[in-house]
Amino acid sequence: MEKRSKYERIARIYDILDLPFEFRRYQPIRREMWTGISGRILDAGVGTGRNMTFYPADAQITGIDLSPAMLARAEMRRKNLNIKAELVEGDITGTNFPDKSFDAIVATFLFCVLDAKHQLPALRELARICHPNGEIHILEYAISADPFRRLMMKLWAPWVRWAYGASFDRNTEQYVEDANLDLIETRFLFSDIVKLLILRPRAAS
């Protein structure tokens, strides 16, 4: 509930806070992470709807977020862009979606926000609601190996934690096996600090 309260407070200015990064860094990344998926897609942690511009035209999109205020901003964006999408309020660690509901799931910086204790439950929930042949695309930050860039990230970290409740070093990969998921691919999309994880529900033995 603490994270929900935080995003309820910052929803009105969230896009302003992110503006410098959105146009210089995130838009090309968003385009790439949505490439190659179709069908029924879940935008997990839809936020204010920044991904909407990149939704596949023929896909059936559902967006879920914990914060009603963020969803209200997403709904305004959806109407302005004339996007067909269903927006629902919910907790990604325990949704009401039936098993195997989605052909693909996209989570953009969602796992940067989730605390360690919520990482595994969230991944298990994504594994449950993703079709066995589907893909889960997770975009998150990683601490750079470059000394100067790593120092800058450490200096930024307290503000990022205060403003967003987020962290640069969640290392979501460590929970993948226990969540009954297979890690298909990991690749960096911006320097060595923003990476894309592609996961798939593990086939039943």
C-alpha positions as CSV (number, residue, x, y, z in Angstrom):
1,M,0.0,0.0,0.0
2,E,3.0,2.3,0.5
3,K,3.8,2.1,-3.2
4,R,0.2,2.7,-4.1
5,S,0.2,5.9,-2.0
6,K,3.4,7.1,-3.5
7,Y,2.1,6.8,-7.0
8,E,-1.2,8.3,-6.1
9,R,0.7,11.4,-5.0
10,I,3.0,11.7,-8.0
11,A,0.6,10.7,-10.8
12,R,-0.1,14.3,-11.8
13,I,3.6,15.0,-12.3
14,Y,4.9,11.6,-13.2
15,D,5.2,12.3,-16.9
16,I,7.0,15.6,-16.2
17,L,9.5,13.8,-14.0
18,D,10.2,11.3,-16.7
19,L,10.2,13.7,-19.6
20,P,14.0,14.1,-20.2
21,F,14.5,10.3,-20.1
22,E,11.4,9.5,-22.1
23,F,12.5,11.3,-25.3
24,R,16.2,10.8,-25.1
25,R,16.2,7.2,-23.8
26,Y,13.0,5.3,-23.4
27,Q,11.0,5.7,-26.7
28,P,13.4,3.7,-28.9
29,I,13.6,1.1,-26.1
30,R,9.8,0.8,-25.9
31,R,9.5,0.3,-29.6
32,E,12.0,-2.6,-29.5
33,M,10.5,-4.3,-26.5
34,W,7.0,-4.4,-28.2
35,T,8.4,-5.8,-31.4
36,G,7.4,-9.4,-32.3
37,I,4.5,-9.9,-30.0
38,S,0.8,-10.0,-30.8
39,G,-2.5,-11.4,-29.7
40,R,-3.7,-10.9,-26.2
41,I,-1.1,-8.8,-24.4
42,L,-0.9,-7.6,-20.8
43,D,0.8,-4.2,-20.1
44,A,1.8,-5.0,-16.5
45,G,2.3,-1.8,-14.6
46,V,0.8,0.3,-17.3
47,G,1.3,3.5,-15.3
48,T,0.3,6.6,-17.3
49,G,0.2,4.7,-20.5
50,R,3.5,5.6,-22.0
51,N,3.6,2.3,-23.9
52,M,0.4,3.0,-25.8
53,T,2.0,4.6,-28.8
54,F,3.8,1.3,-29.4
55,Y,0.9,-1.1,-29.0
56,P,0.6,-3.5,-31.9
57,A,-2.4,-2.4,-34.0
58,D,-4.0,-5.8,-34.2
59,A,-3.4,-6.8,-30.5
60,Q,-5.9,-7.0,-27.7
61,I,-4.3,-5.0,-24.9
62,T,-5.1,-5.0,-21.2
63,G,-3.3,-2.7,-18.9
64,I,-3.1,-3.2,-15.1
65,D,-1.8,-0.9,-12.4
66,L,-2.1,-0.6,-8.6
67,S,-2.7,3.1,-8.6
68,P,-6.1,4.5,-9.6
69,A,-4.5,8.0,-10.2
70,M,-2.0,6.5,-12.6
71,L,-4.8,4.6,-14.4
72,A,-6.8,7.9,-14.7
73,R,-3.8,9.4,-16.5
74,A,-3.5,6.3,-18.7
75,E,-7.2,6.6,-19.6
76,M,-6.8,10.2,-20.7
77,R,-3.9,9.1,-22.9
78,R,-5.9,6.2,-24.3
79,K,-8.7,8.5,-25.3
80,N,-6.4,11.1,-26.8
81,L,-4.6,8.5,-28.9
82,N,-7.8,6.6,-29.7
83,I,-6.3,3.4,-28.5
84,K,-8.4,0.3,-27.9
85,A,-7.3,-1.1,-24.5
86,E,-8.9,-2.3,-21.3
87,L,-7.5,-0.7,-18.2
88,V,-7.9,-2.4,-14.8
89,E,-6.8,-1.7,-11.3
90,G,-5.0,-4.6,-9.6
91,D,-2.0,-6.0,-7.9
92,I,0.4,-7.9,-10.2
93,T,1.4,-10.2,-7.4
94,G,-2.2,-11.6,-7.4
95,T,-4.5,-10.8,-10.2
96,N,-8.0,-12.0,-11.1
97,F,-7.0,-13.1,-14.6
98,P,-7.6,-16.8,-15.5
99,D,-4.7,-19.1,-16.1
100,K,-3.1,-18.7,-19.6
101,S,-5.0,-15.5,-20.3
102,F,-2.3,-13.7,-22.3
103,D,-0.1,-14.5,-25.4
104,A,2.5,-12.0,-24.2
105,I,3.1,-9.8,-21.1
106,V,5.2,-6.6,-21.1
107,A,6.5,-5.1,-17.8
108,T,8.3,-1.8,-18.3
109,F,10.4,-0.9,-15.2
110,L,7.7,-2.6,-13.0
111,F,10.2,-4.9,-11.4
112,C,12.5,-1.9,-10.5
113,V,9.6,-0.8,-8.3
114,L,8.7,-4.1,-6.7
115,D,10.5,-4.8,-3.4
116,A,12.5,-8.0,-3.1
117,K,9.7,-9.8,-1.2
118,H,7.3,-9.1,-4.1
119,Q,9.6,-10.1,-7.0
120,L,9.0,-13.9,-6.9
121,P,5.2,-13.7,-6.3
122,A,4.9,-11.3,-9.2
123,L,6.9,-13.5,-11.5
124,R,4.9,-16.6,-10.5
125,E,1.7,-14.7,-11.3
126,L,3.0,-13.7,-14.7
127,A,3.9,-17.3,-15.3
128,R,0.4,-18.4,-14.3
129,I,-1.4,-16.0,-16.6
130,C,0.9,-16.3,-19.6
131,H,0.2,-18.8,-22.3
132,P,2.8,-21.7,-22.3
133,N,4.0,-20.6,-25.7
134,G,3.9,-16.9,-24.9
135,E,6.6,-14.5,-23.9
136,I,7.1,-12.2,-21.0
137,H,9.2,-9.1,-21.7
138,I,10.6,-7.4,-18.7
139,L,12.5,-4.1,-18.9
140,E,14.6,-3.0,-16.0
141,Y,17.7,-1.2,-14.9
142,A,21.0,-2.7,-13.9
143,I,24.0,-1.2,-12.2
144,S,26.6,-0.3,-14.8
145,A,30.1,-1.9,-14.9
146,D,31.6,1.4,-15.9
147,P,33.0,3.1,-12.8
148,F,31.8,6.6,-13.6
149,R,28.4,5.6,-14.7
150,R,28.1,3.3,-11.6
151,L,29.0,6.3,-9.4
152,M,26.3,8.5,-11.0
153,M,23.7,5.8,-10.5
154,K,24.6,5.5,-6.8
155,L,24.2,9.2,-6.5
156,W,20.8,9.1,-8.2
157,A,19.7,6.1,-6.2
158,P,18.3,7.9,-3.1
159,W,16.2,10.2,-5.1
160,V,14.9,7.4,-7.3
161,R,14.0,5.5,-4.2
162,W,12.3,8.5,-2.6
163,A,10.4,9.6,-5.7
164,Y,9.4,6.2,-7.3
165,G,10.1,3.6,-4.6
166,A,12.4,2.1,-7.2
167,S,15.9,0.6,-7.3
168,F,18.5,0.2,-10.0
169,D,19.7,-3.2,-8.8
170,R,16.7,-5.5,-8.4
171,N,18.4,-8.4,-10.4
172,T,15.1,-10.0,-11.3
173,E,16.9,-12.9,-13.0
174,Q,17.6,-14.5,-9.6
175,Y,14.0,-15.3,-9.1
176,V,13.2,-16.7,-12.6
177,E,13.9,-20.4,-11.9
178,D,11.8,-20.5,-8.7
179,A,9.0,-18.8,-10.6
180,N,8.9,-21.8,-13.1
181,L,10.1,-19.6,-15.9
182,D,12.8,-20.0,-18.5
183,L,15.1,-17.1,-19.3
184,I,15.2,-17.1,-23.1
185,E,17.3,-14.0,-23.7
186,T,18.9,-11.1,-21.9
187,R,20.1,-8.1,-23.8
188,F,21.0,-4.5,-23.1
189,L,18.9,-1.9,-24.9
190,F,20.7,1.2,-23.6
191,S,24.3,1.1,-22.7
192,D,24.8,-1.5,-19.9
193,I,22.1,0.0,-17.7
194,V,18.7,-0.9,-19.2
195,K,18.2,-4.5,-20.1
196,L,15.4,-6.6,-21.6
197,L,14.6,-10.0,-20.2
198,I,12.6,-12.4,-22.3
199,L,11.0,-15.2,-20.3
200,R,8.7,-18.1,-21.1
201,P,6.7,-20.3,-18.8
202,R,8.5,-23.6,-18.3
203,A,7.1,-26.5,-20.1
204,A,5.5,-29.1,-17.8
205,S,7.7,-32.2,-17.3
